[in-house]
């Protein structure tokens, strides 16, 4: 029995167009608008876990030892803070070290770091 063979070699114009459209939509997705996240200010060495120590003391202690600040959204989502050397942001981070806060900022394209515009501590978190 001879089965009908279809040839898949050729790439149709239609296919190229649809791939092009998908790529365009995907690249437009990481909108660079400011957003707000809830989380806590920690340090890179400890991340989400201060091993039972006081979060503020531990964070400041680690910062003193050269660890950078991070923003902990959840146990497995710890974001680097791009502009932590900015004087204003550095002062805010120090003030809120170990605290649960709400930040406004811009997430990097790879979703691994954030540029903070402002930090506030909602009353309900205190
Ligand atoms: Cu620490």
Backbone and ligand atoms as CSV (ligand in chain L), in Angstrom:
chain,resi,resn,atom,element,x,y,z
A,1,UNK,N,N,0.842,-1.195,0.000
A,1,UNK,CA,C,0.000,0.000,0.000
A,1,UNK,C,C,0.883,1.253,0.000
A,2,UNK,N,N,0.587,2.143,-0.853
A,2,UNK,CA,C,1.374,3.380,-0.940
A,2,UNK,C,C,0.606,4.501,-0.241
A,3,UNK,N,N,1.213,4.991,0.805
A,3,UNK,CA,C,0.518,6.067,1.512
A,3,UNK,C,C,0.870,7.409,0.873
A,4,UNK,N,N,-0.047,8.299,0.969
A,4,UNK,CA,C,0.192,9.633,0.402
A,4,UNK,C,C,1.231,10.384,1.222
A,5,UNK,N,N,2.178,10.947,0.554
A,5,UNK,CA,C,3.210,11.697,1.273
A,5,UNK,C,C,2.935,13.189,1.181
A,6,UNK,N,N,3.080,13.795,2.294
A,6,UNK,CA,C,2.993,15.252,2.226
A,6,UNK,C,C,4.380,15.811,2.505
A,7,UNK,N,N,4.687,16.878,1.891
A,7,UNK,CA,C,6.019,17.473,2.051
A,7,UNK,C,C,5.928,18.706,2.945
A,8,UNK,N,N,6.731,18.673,4.019
A,8,UNK,CA,C,6.670,19.777,4.988
A,8,UNK,C,C,7.780,20.800,4.799
A,9,UNK,N,N,8.609,20.585,3.804
A,9,UNK,CA,C,9.783,21.442,3.636
A,9,UNK,C,C,9.472,22.918,3.477
A,10,UNK,N,N,8.523,23.241,2.648
A,10,UNK,CA,C,8.285,24.651,2.329
A,10,UNK,C,C,7.655,25.425,3.475
A,11,UNK,N,N,8.092,26.641,3.661
A,11,UNK,CA,C,7.494,27.490,4.677
A,11,UNK,C,C,6.557,28.465,3.973
A,12,UNK,N,N,5.329,28.367,4.314
A,12,UNK,CA,C,4.368,29.231,3.629
A,12,UNK,C,C,4.435,30.658,4.165
A,13,UNK,N,N,4.038,31.573,3.343
A,13,UNK,CA,C,4.035,32.996,3.703
A,13,UNK,C,C,3.133,33.230,4.909
A,14,UNK,N,N,2.033,32.520,4.900
A,14,UNK,CA,C,1.059,32.651,5.968
A,14,UNK,C,C,1.687,32.335,7.328
A,15,UNK,N,N,2.522,31.283,7.339
A,15,UNK,CA,C,3.170,30.868,8.564
A,15,UNK,C,C,4.160,31.920,9.052
A,16,UNK,N,N,4.936,32.444,8.117
A,16,UNK,CA,C,5.908,33.482,8.473
A,16,UNK,C,C,5.185,34.674,9.086
A,17,UNK,N,N,4.084,35.042,8.482
A,17,UNK,CA,C,3.322,36.187,8.983
A,17,UNK,C,C,2.806,35.949,10.383
A,18,UNK,N,N,2.286,34.763,10.637
A,18,UNK,CA,C,1.709,34.523,11.957
A,18,UNK,C,C,2.791,34.472,13.031
A,19,UNK,N,N,3.962,33.940,12.697
A,19,UNK,CA,C,5.069,33.944,13.657
A,19,UNK,C,C,5.473,35.385,13.946
A,20,UNK,N,N,5.526,36.172,12.895
A,20,UNK,CA,C,5.894,37.590,13.050
A,20,UNK,C,C,4.949,38.302,13.985
A,21,UNK,N,N,3.679,38.035,13.836
A,21,UNK,CA,C,2.682,38.706,14.682
A,21,UNK,C,C,2.847,38.273,16.140
A,22,UNK,N,N,3.066,36.996,16.360
A,22,UNK,CA,C,3.253,36.493,17.722
A,22,UNK,C,C,4.464,37.155,18.372
A,23,UNK,N,N,5.564,37.264,17.637
A,23,UNK,CA,C,6.774,37.886,18.181
A,23,UNK,C,C,6.530,39.345,18.549
A,24,UNK,N,N,5.806,40.040,17.703
A,24,UNK,CA,C,5.520,41.450,17.971
A,24,UNK,C,C,4.728,41.608,19.260
A,25,UNK,N,N,3.713,40.812,19.420
A,25,UNK,CA,C,2.862,40.892,20.605
A,25,UNK,C,C,3.678,40.549,21.847
A,26,UNK,N,N,4.478,39.485,21.770
A,26,UNK,CA,C,5.271,39.050,22.919
A,26,UNK,C,C,6.264,40.119,23.350
A,27,UNK,N,N,6.887,40.792,22.397
A,27,UNK,CA,C,7.909,41.768,22.770
A,27,UNK,C,C,7.289,43.036,23.343
A,28,UNK,N,N,6.017,43.240,23.079
A,28,UNK,CA,C,5.364,44.440,23.599
A,28,UNK,C,C,4.829,44.210,25.006
A,29,UNK,N,N,4.816,42.958,25.459
A,29,UNK,CA,C,4.185,42.619,26.729
A,29,UNK,C,C,4.814,43.218,27.986
A,30,UNK,N,N,6.170,43.142,28.155
A,30,UNK,CA,C,6.706,43.681,29.415
A,30,UNK,C,C,6.559,45.202,29.433
A,31,UNK,N,N,5.414,45.664,29.756
A,31,UNK,CA,C,5.147,47.095,29.795
A,31,UNK,C,C,6.024,47.762,30.842
A,32,UNK,N,N,6.585,48.882,30.458
A,32,UNK,CA,C,7.520,49.529,31.372
A,32,UNK,C,C,6.844,50.549,32.280
A,33,UNK,N,N,5.576,50.360,32.506
A,33,UNK,CA,C,4.873,51.268,33.401
A,33,UNK,C,C,5.188,50.913,34.848
A,34,UNK,N,N,5.109,51.921,35.723
A,34,UNK,CA,C,5.370,51.673,37.138
A,34,UNK,C,C,4.274,50.786,37.706
A,35,UNK,N,N,4.674,49.962,38.650
A,35,UNK,CA,C,3.725,49.043,39.260
A,35,UNK,C,C,3.953,49.025,40.765
A,36,UNK,N,N,3.065,48.367,41.493
A,36,UNK,CA,C,3.169,48.320,42.946
A,36,UNK,C,C,3.234,46.870,43.415
A,37,UNK,N,N,4.144,46.599,44.355
A,37,UNK,CA,C,4.239,45.251,44.901
A,37,UNK,C,C,4.295,45.292,46.415
A,38,UNK,N,N,3.757,44.269,47.036
A,38,UNK,CA,C,3.883,44.107,48.481
A,38,UNK,C,C,4.983,43.105,48.741
A,39,UNK,N,N,5.765,43.364,49.767
A,39,UNK,CA,C,6.837,42.439,50.095
A,39,UNK,C,C,7.634,42.991,51.254
A,40,UNK,N,N,8.844,42.461,51.441
A,40,UNK,CA,C,9.647,42.979,52.531
A,40,UNK,C,C,11.053,43.313,52.060
A,41,UNK,N,N,11.654,44.257,52.773
A,41,UNK,CA,C,13.017,44.668,52.472
A,41,UNK,C,C,13.965,43.744,53.218
A,42,UNK,N,N,14.810,43.061,52.478
A,42,UNK,CA,C,15.765,42.156,53.097
A,42,UNK,C,C,17.137,42.353,52.443
A,43,UNK,N,N,18.031,41.414,52.693
A,43,UNK,CA,C,19.359,41.491,52.080
A,43,UNK,C,C,19.584,40.226,51.274
A,44,UNK,N,N,20.493,40.326,50.343
A,44,UNK,CA,C,20.688,39.216,49.407
A,44,UNK,C,C,21.167,37.928,50.084
A,45,UNK,N,N,21.950,38.077,51.141
A,45,UNK,CA,C,22.493,36.901,51.809
A,45,UNK,C,C,21.375,36.072,52.448
A,46,UNK,N,N,20.425,36.747,53.097
A,46,UNK,CA,C,19.332,36.038,53.771
A,46,UNK,C,C,18.137,35.813,52.859
A,47,UNK,N,N,17.875,36.744,51.969
A,47,UNK,CA,C,16.708,36.624,51.103
A,47,UNK,C,C,15.431,36.571,51.911
A,48,UNK,N,N,14.642,35.523,51.723
A,48,UNK,CA,C,13.344,35.440,52.387
A,48,UNK,C,C,13.456,34.876,53.803
A,49,UNK,N,N,14.633,34.402,54.182
A,49,UNK,CA,C,14.751,33.685,55.450
A,49,UNK,C,C,15.885,34.214,56.333
A,50,UNK,N,N,15.509,34.783,57.464
A,50,UNK,CA,C,16.521,35.295,58.403
A,50,UNK,C,C,16.834,34.269,59.492
A,51,UNK,N,N,16.427,33.055,59.282
A,51,UNK,CA,C,16.719,31.954,60.206
A,51,UNK,C,C,16.315,32.273,61.645
A,52,UNK,N,N,15.111,32.861,61.778
A,52,UNK,CA,C,14.581,33.112,63.106
A,52,UNK,C,C,15.063,34.382,63.777
A,53,UNK,N,N,16.012,35.066,63.146
A,53,UNK,CA,C,16.498,36.300,63.756
A,53,UNK,C,C,15.556,37.462,63.453
A,54,UNK,N,N,15.688,38.526,64.218
A,54,UNK,CA,C,14.906,39.723,63.972
A,54,UNK,C,C,15.237,40.246,62.570
A,55,UNK,N,N,14.182,40.408,61.743
A,55,UNK,CA,C,14.394,40.738,60.333
A,55,UNK,C,C,15.152,42.048,60.135
A,56,UNK,N,N,14.803,43.062,60.925
A,56,UNK,CA,C,15.459,44.363,60.768
A,56,UNK,C,C,16.922,44.290,61.165
A,57,UNK,N,N,17.190,43.721,62.332
A,57,UNK,CA,C,18.573,43.614,62.806
A,57,UNK,C,C,19.404,42.785,61.845
A,58,UNK,N,N,18.832,41.679,61.413
A,58,UNK,CA,C,19.553,40.773,60.525
A,58,UNK,C,C,19.878,41.452,59.197
A,59,UNK,N,N,18.866,42.131,58.632
A,59,UNK,CA,C,19.074,42.791,57.349
A,59,UNK,C,C,20.164,43.853,57.452
A,60,UNK,N,N,20.031,44.710,58.468
A,60,UNK,CA,C,21.029,45.781,58.613
A,60,UNK,C,C,22.416,45.206,58.869
A,61,UNK,N,N,22.466,44.114,59.647
A,61,UNK,CA,C,23.745,43.462,59.917
A,61,UNK,C,C,24.385,42.948,58.636
A,62,UNK,N,N,23.582,42.315,57.807
A,62,UNK,CA,C,24.105,41.776,56.544
A,62,UNK,C,C,24.527,42.901,55.603
A,63,UNK,N,N,23.759,44.002,55.590
A,63,UNK,CA,C,24.111,45.143,54.739
A,63,UNK,C,C,25.472,45.682,55.174
A,64,UNK,N,N,25.681,45.770,56.482
A,64,UNK,CA,C,26.970,46.229,57.012
A,64,UNK,C,C,28.113,45.341,56.554
A,65,UNK,N,N,27.810,44.074,56.333
A,65,UNK,CA,C,28.837,43.146,55.888
A,65,UNK,C,C,28.937,43.068,54.374
A,66,UNK,N,N,28.305,44.030,53.697
A,66,UNK,CA,C,28.498,44.142,52.253
A,66,UNK,C,C,27.460,43.466,51.383
A,67,UNK,N,N,26.426,42.883,51.999
A,67,UNK,CA,C,25.371,42.266,51.200
A,67,UNK,C,C,24.432,43.362,50.688
A,68,UNK,N,N,23.999,43.283,49.449
A,68,UNK,CA,C,23.075,44.309,48.946
A,68,UNK,C,C,21.643,44.075,49.427
A,69,UNK,N,N,20.837,45.124,49.378
A,69,UNK,CA,C,19.418,44.993,49.706
A,69,UNK,C,C,18.704,44.214,48.606
A,70,UNK,N,N,17.649,43.495,48.992
A,70,UNK,CA,C,16.767,42.857,48.008
A,70,UNK,C,C,15.326,43.102,48.445
A,71,UNK,N,N,14.414,42.900,47.516
A,71,UNK,CA,C,13.000,43.023,47.825
A,71,UNK,C,C,12.373,41.640,47.708
A,72,UNK,N,N,11.829,41.152,48.829
A,72,UNK,CA,C,11.273,39.804,48.859
A,72,UNK,C,C,9.764,39.850,48.626
A,73,UNK,N,N,9.343,39.332,47.484
A,73,UNK,CA,C,7.914,39.280,47.172
A,73,UNK,C,C,7.322,38.011,47.775
A,74,UNK,N,N,8.046,36.914,47.619
A,74,UNK,CA,C,7.647,35.643,48.211
A,74,UNK,C,C,8.905,34.800,48.389
A,75,UNK,N,N,8.739,33.639,48.986
A,75,UNK,CA,C,9.880,32.780,49.283
A,75,UNK,C,C,10.794,32.535,48.078
A,76,UNK,N,N,10.157,32.328,46.914
A,76,UNK,CA,C,11.006,32.086,45.748
A,76,UNK,C,C,10.986,33.215,44.739
A,77,UNK,N,N,10.583,34.380,45.207
A,77,UNK,CA,C,10.676,35.542,44.336
A,77,UNK,C,C,11.361,36.678,45.083
A,78,UNK,N,N,12.679,36.746,44.910
A,78,UNK,CA,C,13.495,37.756,45.566
A,78,UNK,C,C,14.112,38.637,44.489
A,79,UNK,N,N,13.767,39.911,44.522
A,79,UNK,CA,C,14.212,40.815,43.470
A,79,UNK,C,C,15.400,41.678,43.889
A,80,UNK,N,N,16.365,41.823,42.988
A,80,UNK,CA,C,17.462,42.758,43.226
A,80,UNK,C,C,16.900,44.168,43.102
A,81,UNK,N,N,17.537,45.099,43.800
A,81,UNK,CA,C,17.087,46.486,43.727
A,81,UNK,C,C,18.137,47.283,42.953
A,82,UNK,N,N,17.765,47.673,41.748
A,82,UNK,CA,C,18.723,48.302,40.832
A,82,UNK,C,C,19.287,49.616,41.342
A,83,UNK,N,N,18.434,50.418,41.938
A,83,UNK,CA,C,18.890,51.767,42.295
A,83,UNK,C,C,19.115,51.939,43.796
A,84,UNK,N,N,19.582,50.876,44.475
A,84,UNK,CA,C,19.757,50.973,45.926
A,84,UNK,C,C,20.897,51.885,46.344
A,85,UNK,N,N,21.739,52.281,45.387
A,85,UNK,CA,C,22.828,53.199,45.733
A,85,UNK,C,C,22.371,54.662,45.696
A,86,UNK,N,N,21.197,54.900,45.100
A,86,UNK,CA,C,20.661,56.259,45.106
A,86,UNK,C,C,20.486,56.700,46.552
A,87,UNK,N,N,20.928,57.912,46.830
A,87,UNK,CA,C,20.914,58.396,48.215
A,87,UNK,C,C,19.535,58.291,48.870
A,88,UNK,N,N,18.524,58.758,48.137
A,88,UNK,CA,C,17.172,58.786,48.671
A,88,UNK,C,C,16.653,57.364,48.920
A,89,UNK,N,N,16.884,56.486,47.946
A,89,UNK,CA,C,16.418,55.102,48.056
A,89,UNK,C,C,17.188,54.373,49.163
A,90,UNK,N,N,18.483,54.608,49.246
A,90,UNK,CA,C,19.303,53.969,50.279
A,90,UNK,C,C,18.784,54.325,51.673
A,91,UNK,N,N,18.397,55.593,51.850
A,91,UNK,CA,C,17.882,56.043,53.145
A,91,UNK,C,C,16.552,55.363,53.457
A,92,UNK,N,N,15.702,55.252,52.450
A,92,UNK,CA,C,14.410,54.584,52.611
A,92,UNK,C,C,14.584,53.098,52.935
A,93,UNK,N,N,15.523,52.467,52.246
A,93,UNK,CA,C,15.764,51.038,52.465
A,93,UNK,C,C,16.244,50.792,53.884
A,94,UNK,N,N,17.113,51.689,54.355
A,94,UNK,CA,C,17.646,51.552,55.707
A,94,UNK,C,C,16.527,51.704,56.736
A,95,UNK,N,N,15.669,52.687,56.466
A,95,UNK,CA,C,14.554,52.958,57.368
A,95,UNK,C,C,13.604,51.757,57.440
A,96,UNK,N,N,13.417,51.073,56.315
A,96,UNK,CA,C,12.436,49.988,56.252
A,96,UNK,C,C,13.059,48.594,56.222
A,97,UNK,N,N,14.338,48.501,56.536
A,97,UNK,CA,C,15.007,47.194,56.517
A,97,UNK,C,C,14.227,46.186,57.353
A,98,UNK,N,N,13.875,45.060,56.793
A,98,UNK,CA,C,13.159,44.017,57.519
A,98,UNK,C,C,11.660,44.225,57.607
A,99,UNK,N,N,11.193,45.381,57.152
A,99,UNK,CA,C,9.760,45.669,57.253
A,99,UNK,C,C,8.978,45.132,56.063
A,100,UNK,N,N,7.679,44.927,56.300
A,100,UNK,CA,C,6.772,44.627,55.195
A,100,UNK,C,C,6.309,45.951,54.623
A,101,UNK,N,N,6.540,46.137,53.362
A,101,UNK,CA,C,6.240,47.419,52.739
A,101,UNK,C,C,5.535,47.223,51.402
A,102,UNK,N,N,5.196,48.373,50.831
A,102,UNK,CA,C,4.637,48.377,49.498
A,102,UNK,C,C,5.554,49.268,48.675
A,103,UNK,N,N,6.061,48.744,47.596
A,103,UNK,CA,C,6.932,49.583,46.770
A,103,UNK,C,C,6.254,49.881,45.437
A,104,UNK,N,N,6.621,51.029,44.899
A,104,UNK,CA,C,6.218,51.371,43.549
A,104,UNK,C,C,7.501,51.422,42.747
A,105,UNK,N,N,7.481,50.857,41.565
A,105,UNK,CA,C,8.695,50.855,40.779
A,105,UNK,C,C,8.499,50.196,39.439
A,106,UNK,N,N,9.634,49.922,38.791
A,106,UNK,CA,C,9.599,49.320,37.464
A,106,UNK,C,C,10.373,48.016,37.492
A,107,UNK,N,N,9.739,46.957,37.063
A,107,UNK,CA,C,10.368,45.636,37.016
A,107,UNK,C,C,11.251,45.529,35.777
A,108,UNK,N,N,12.389,44.852,35.921
A,108,UNK,CA,C,13.252,44.653,34.756
A,108,UNK,C,C,12.581,43.674,33.793
A,109,UNK,N,N,13.079,43.660,32.556
A,109,UNK,CA,C,12.460,42.797,31.545
A,109,UNK,C,C,12.519,41.327,31.925
A,110,UNK,N,N,13.615,40.914,32.589
A,110,UNK,CA,C,13.729,39.494,32.948
A,110,UNK,C,C,13.018,39.170,34.264
A,111,UNK,N,N,12.436,40.180,34.892
A,111,UNK,CA,C,11.678,39.951,36.116
A,111,UNK,C,C,12.527,39.617,37.328
A,112,UNK,N,N,13.841,39.932,37.261
A,112,UNK,CA,C,14.714,39.570,38.375
A,112,UNK,C,C,15.110,40.757,39.239
A,113,UNK,N,N,14.842,41.937,38.769
A,113,UNK,CA,C,15.196,43.097,39.570
A,113,UNK,C,C,14.168,44.198,39.374
A,114,UNK,N,N,14.211,45.140,40.292
A,114,UNK,CA,C,13.232,46.210,40.253
A,114,UNK,C,C,13.926,47.539,40.541
A,115,UNK,N,N,13.443,48.577,39.880
A,115,UNK,CA,C,13.950,49.915,40.152
A,115,UNK,C,C,12.877,50.613,40.965
A,116,UNK,N,N,13.225,50.945,42.198
A,116,UNK,CA,C,12.222,51.486,43.108
A,116,UNK,C,C,12.021,52.981,42.926
A,117,UNK,N,N,10.751,53.383,42.876
A,117,UNK,CA,C,10.430,54.805,42.811
A,117,UNK,C,C,10.065,55.304,44.207
A,118,UNK,N,N,9.314,54.492,44.943
A,118,UNK,CA,C,8.953,54.906,46.299
A,118,UNK,C,C,8.662,53.678,47.161
A,119,UNK,N,N,8.841,53.875,48.474
A,119,UNK,CA,C,8.555,52.809,49.430
A,119,UNK,C,C,7.601,53.369,50.463
A,120,UNK,N,N,6.532,52.630,50.720
A,120,UNK,CA,C,5.675,53.076,51.827
A,120,UNK,C,C,5.295,51.881,52.672
A,121,UNK,N,N,4.955,52.213,53.903
A,121,UNK,CA,C,4.623,51.177,54.851
A,121,UNK,C,C,3.165,51.346,55.239
A,122,UNK,N,N,2.286,50.540,54.673
A,122,UNK,CA,C,0.859,50.679,54.970
A,122,UNK,C,C,0.582,50.453,56.453
A,123,UNK,N,N,-0.371,51.181,56.973
A,123,UNK,CA,C,-0.730,51.091,58.393
A,123,UNK,C,C,-1.027,49.657,58.800
A,124,UNK,N,N,-1.691,48.930,57.917
A,124,UNK,CA,C,-2.122,47.574,58.250
A,124,UNK,C,C,-0.952,46.614,58.462
A,125,UNK,N,N,0.237,46.983,57.975
A,125,UNK,CA,C,1.396,46.104,58.090
A,125,UNK,C,C,2.131,46.266,59.405
A,126,UNK,N,N,1.880,47.414,60.095
A,126,UNK,CA,C,2.689,47.719,61.260
A,126,UNK,C,C,2.374,46.813,62.445
L,1,CU,CU,CU,20.312,39.095,57.105
